[in-house]
Amino acid sequence: MTEAVLVSLLARIADALERLAPGATVAPNLAEADAFVWHAESVRLAPVEAVSHVTLPLLRGIDHVAGILLENTRRFAEGLPANNALLWGARGMGKSSLVKAVHAHIAAEQPGALALIEIHREDIGSLPSLLELLGGAGRRFVLFCDDLSFDGGDTAYKSLKAVLEGGLQGRPENVVFYATSNRRHLMPRDMIENERSTAISPAEAVEEKVSLSDRFGLWLGFHNCSQAVYFEMVEGYAAHFGLEVEGEVLRRQANEWAVTRGGRSGRVAWQFVQDLAGSLGRKLNGRAGPA
């Protein structure tokens, strides 16, 4: 093989290796938006121009927990100590809507001070990579995971425990973690009972799993709403969007809608209002309701 042929071959090999090598990580511009979505597979933060949310006054029946989360978030945005928060409980009562509403409220109070970053449940294992990107940033971040839970042999909860509290590095001072879940301990009862019945030391096995929720300084419970609160939600939406329906008629129709859905919640109230607005030929300005 001649020297020219060898040089050409080596050049082609070098080109092939360069194409196979991962591209250089581009530092994200964390000032370009107030909200981002974390994409673990590509190790990047995608900016969200407009977060779909409702305003705090429209979230009825959860005033107490809303006030607690708002104050915790306000302190954090101001550089004061704040807790990680677990919003748990009944479906459709506004858990994720409250997180987004609180962020929007603080962003209006203190422009640029606080960014919301959504991380999907399946990407929890990539939290250390995300925290590396955020640790040295000049602003504060709320990491938000909606519908967080763990099943069966899932061990991702161990990574989350280390990040929240207890790991050598832990979470950066400019980051808090908010999660919503239908489960108070983030794990189904049958999973906990299975650990209790099969482990050599049942108490220790169960303690390891339920201790994850202890890493959240705030536990905010959401419970099924009464008929009175449900009507308050419906009437609040109707008034906000200018849907002019006589009060007794509005409540009767709302109750009939709840019966067809088998229960009452903020989500059911919002779905009824959407149906009502459609029947009246009215638009709702693209607003999203409780989740």
MOUR-V702041 format. One record per backbone hydrogen bond with DSSP energy under -1.0 kcal/mol. CO is the residue of the C=O (numbers start at 1). NH is the residue of the N-H. E is the energy in kcal/mol with one decimal. If there is no record, write none. Layout:
[[CO | NH | E] [CO | NH | E]]
//
This chain:
[[2 | 6 | -2.3] [3 | 7 | -2.4] [4 | 8 | -2.1] [5 | 9 | -2.4] [6 | 10 | -2.7] [7 | 11 | -2.1] [8 | 12 | -2.0] [9 | 13 | -2.3] [10 | 14 | -2.5] [11 | 15 | -2.2] [12 | 16 | -2.4] [13 | 17 | -2.5] [14 | 18 | -2.1] [15 | 19 | -1.9] [16 | 20 | -1.8] [17 | 21 | -1.8] [28 | 30 | -1.2] [29 | 32 | -1.3] [34 | 116 | -2.4] [35 | 48 | -2.9] [36 | 118 | -2.6] [37 | 46 | -2.8] [39 | 44 | -1.8] [44 | 39 | -2.9] [46 | 37 | -2.2] [55 | 58 | -1.4] [56 | 59 | -1.8] [58 | 60 | -1.2] [62 | 66 | -2.4] [63 | 67 | -2.3] [64 | 68 | -1.7] [65 | 69 | -2.5] [66 | 70 | -2.4] [67 | 71 | -2.2] [68 | 72 | -2.3] [69 | 73 | -2.4] [70 | 74 | -2.6] [71 | 75 | -2.3] [72 | 76 | -1.9] [73 | 77 | -2.6] [74 | 78 | -1.5] [75 | 80 | -2.7] [76 | 79 | -1.9] [84 | 218 | -2.2] [85 | 179 | -2.3] [86 | 220 | -2.8] [87 | 181 | -2.3] [88 | 222 | -2.2] [90 | 93 | -1.0] [92 | 267 | -2.2] [94 | 98 | -2.1] [95 | 99 | -1.5] [96 | 100 | -2.0] [97 | 101 | -2.5] [98 | 102 | -2.8] [99 | 103 | -2.2] [100 | 104 | -2.3] [101 | 105 | -2.2] [102 | 106 | -2.5] [103 | 107 | -2.7] [104 | 108 | -1.6] [105 | 109 | -1.8] [106 | 110 | -3.3] [110 | 113 | -2.2] [113 | 140 | -1.7] [115 | 142 | -2.7] [116 | 36 | -2.6] [117 | 144 | -3.2] [118 | 38 | -2.7] [120 | 123 | -2.0] [121 | 124 | -1.5] [123 | 126 | -2.0] [124 | 127 | -1.9] [126 | 130 | -1.8] [127 | 131 | -2.8] [128 | 132 | -1.6] [129 | 133 | -1.2] [130 | 134 | -1.4] [131 | 135 | -2.3] [134 | 137 | -1.9] [140 | 115 | -2.3] [141 | 176 | -2.0] [142 | 117 | -2.8] [143 | 178 | -3.4] [144 | 119 | -2.5] [145 | 180 | -2.0] [151 | 154 | -2.6] [155 | 158 | -1.7] [156 | 160 | -1.7] [157 | 161 | -2.2] [158 | 162 | -1.9] [159 | 163 | -1.8] [160 | 164 | -2.7] [161 | 165 | -2.3] [162 | 167 | -1.5] [172 | 175 | -1.5] [174 | 141 | -2.7] [176 | 143 | -3.1] [177 | 85 | -1.9] [178 | 145 | -2.2] [179 | 87 | -3.1] [180 | 148 | -3.2] [181 | 89 | -1.4] [186 | 150 | -2.3] [188 | 192 | -1.7] [189 | 193 | -2.8] [190 | 194 | -2.1] [191 | 195 | -1.7] [192 | 196 | -2.0] [193 | 197 | -1.9] [194 | 198 | -1.7] [195 | 199 | -1.9] [201 | 205 | -2.2] [202 | 206 | -2.5] [203 | 207 | -2.3] [204 | 208 | -2.1] [205 | 209 | -1.2] [206 | 210 | -2.6] [207 | 211 | -1.5] [209 | 212 | -1.0] [212 | 215 | -1.8] [213 | 216 | -1.4] [218 | 86 | -3.0] [220 | 88 | -2.0] [222 | 90 | -2.7] [226 | 230 | -2.3] [227 | 231 | -2.6] [228 | 232 | -2.0] [229 | 233 | -2.3] [230 | 234 | -2.3] [231 | 235 | -2.9] [232 | 236 | -2.2] [233 | 237 | -2.4] [234 | 238 | -2.6] [235 | 239 | -2.4] [236 | 240 | -2.3] [237 | 241 | -2.4] [238 | 243 | -2.9] [243 | 245 | -1.2] [246 | 250 | -2.8] [247 | 251 | -2.4] [248 | 252 | -2.2] [249 | 253 | -2.6] [250 | 254 | -2.4] [251 | 255 | -2.4] [252 | 256 | -2.2] [253 | 257 | -2.1] [254 | 258 | -2.1] [255 | 259 | -2.2] [256 | 260 | -1.8] [257 | 261 | -1.2] [258 | 263 | -1.8] [265 | 269 | -2.2] [266 | 270 | -2.2] [267 | 271 | -2.5] [268 | 272 | -2.3] [269 | 273 | -2.2] [270 | 274 | -2.3] [271 | 275 | -2.0] [272 | 276 | -2.8] [273 | 277 | -3.0] [274 | 278 | -2.2] [275 | 279 | -2.2] [276 | 280 | -1.5] [277 | 282 | -3.0] [278 | 281 | -1.0] [284 | 287 | -1.9]]
//
